[in-house]
Each structure stands twice: as structure tokens, then as C-alpha cells.
């Protein structure tokens, strides 16, 4: 399915050096902010108090959230839990207050606002749990990267695998850089979005690389240089890219606008990942593969020599 077809190849690779220089600067800036400011980790990583509340009527989550923030818990998380009458409140660790004092203060404030509030459960999440989550999250990210490299190396060629991983890590680091620069809260939900972006970006790279392989194998394009083959592959997939990324971004924007605070940063991470995923698949992955020296011979199966003796042995 195509919305449009571009008859003349766009010379993307002609500007690859300039765009990759921009990518390198953006990447370095993201790494700088990650080390200089660090991520604003949620209580799932840093520890805190978790309260499960029950209301005698459907709970107004937004009103509860404003009430909790008004008590001085700026980094709290309030979300529906199970039914419309159940609410989960996550509170960061407070200096000079233990978990019991924190939960009591919040409970008193919520009861003053709504007498139908009932405390069902209070738990303290220690920092050791946060360390475990951080370790598991990094392990998951590492396993995804290794799996992608093995898959691409088998399906295409090792140069494509290296190019795709560089492009995908470029997307991930830039997402993390945005969260570090603006000090947006980094939660398990955002980590899930980062892992989703990895899969999404590699899918776009695979589509482009698959078209590169087809073009290399097509005798009609036998005289094209590697740069021209890359240009043709990217140009011929633009319509598909517009359809796929456009429809996905519409869904993500609906979560960003209507999903509320619970899905806000999840949708923000996906939006950044989708936009930079398009960019990296064109100007990073394809260009790096070209600079690594990928050529027609890498993707063509060697022809088997014909047996002229008819199987006879002399």
C-alpha cells in the first residue's frame, strides 16, 4: 500500500556527513546531561511509600493528585488501581519522616477532603528494591541489544548489524538525554517505552536494509554505487514510513493528550523515539553501513560451479 510514489531517488547520502555530525553532537550532549544531571528516578527505583486507598464512590484521581501535591509531595504518583473506587498512591521518601508518618499525613489530608476514603494497605519500598530494578532494567536493555545484533547478523550481514545497533542506541541515549535535561520522571513505564523504541527502530532499519539487499540483487541496478543503492532503498520506502509512523504517532499522541499523568511520560518517550527512529534509520543506520564498506558481494550468494564431467571421476 502506498499513498504516493517518488519516481526520482532523493540523494540522502549526499548529506549524510552533515546529518551524522549533528547526530554526534546531539548524542554527546545527551551523554553529558546524563552524567551531569542524571535521571530523575521515580520511587520504583529510589524507594518510598505505597498506599492503597478505597473510596465508597468512584474516585476523582485528579482531585486526589492535587490534594497530595498540596501536602508537599511534589513527586507523588496517583493512579486508579483495579476498580474506579480503588486508588494507588506512591510517595517518595521524605527527610525527617518515616513511612508511617508519611502515610498518616496523607491519610488525614485525604479523609479531610473526602470522608469516604479508606486505607487498605501501606507498604514501604526500600532502596535495595530500586537497585534490583535498575540492574534488571539494564540487563533487559543489554539482552535486547545483543538479540538484535545476532538477528541482523544472521538475516543480513554483520555490517548491517553494527549500523543498526549504533542507530538504535543513538535513539535510546537521546531519549534518556531529554529526560535528564528536563528532569522528567523516569519510571518503569518509561523504561518499557525505551525498550519498545528499540524494537520499533530496528523494525524500520530492517525494512530499509531489506530494500537495500533487494536493490543490490536486482540486475537492473547493477551499475549503481553503494550510496545510490542506499538512496533508492530509502526513497522507495518513504510511503511505507509515512503510513506506519504516522498511524503509530496518532495513537501515541492520543495517549499523550488524553491518557492523563499516568501515561504522559510513556507517550513522551515514545514520541521522541518515533521521531528520532525515522531520522536514525535514514541518516545514521544507512550511512554507517555505507561507511563500513557494505557492497553488493556481501549480499549475493556465491554461484555454484557447474559440474562439467557429469559426475564421472577420472
Secondary structure, DSSP 8 states (H G I E B T S, - for coil): --S---SS---GGGGHHHHHHHHHHHHHHHHHHHHHT--EE-HHHH-EEEEEEEESS---HHHHHHHHHHTT-TT-EEEE-SSTTEEEEEEE--TT--HHHHHHHHHHHHHHH-TTEEEEEEEEE-HHHHHHHHHHHHHHHHHHHHHHHHHHHHHS-HHHHHHHHHHHHHHHHHHHHHHHHHT-EE-HHHHHHHHHHHHHHHHHHHHHHHHHHHHHH-GGGTT--HHHHHHHHHHHTHHHHHHHHHHHHHHHHHHHHHSHHHHHHHHHHHHHHHHHHHHHIIIIIHHHHHHTT--HHHHS-------TTTT---
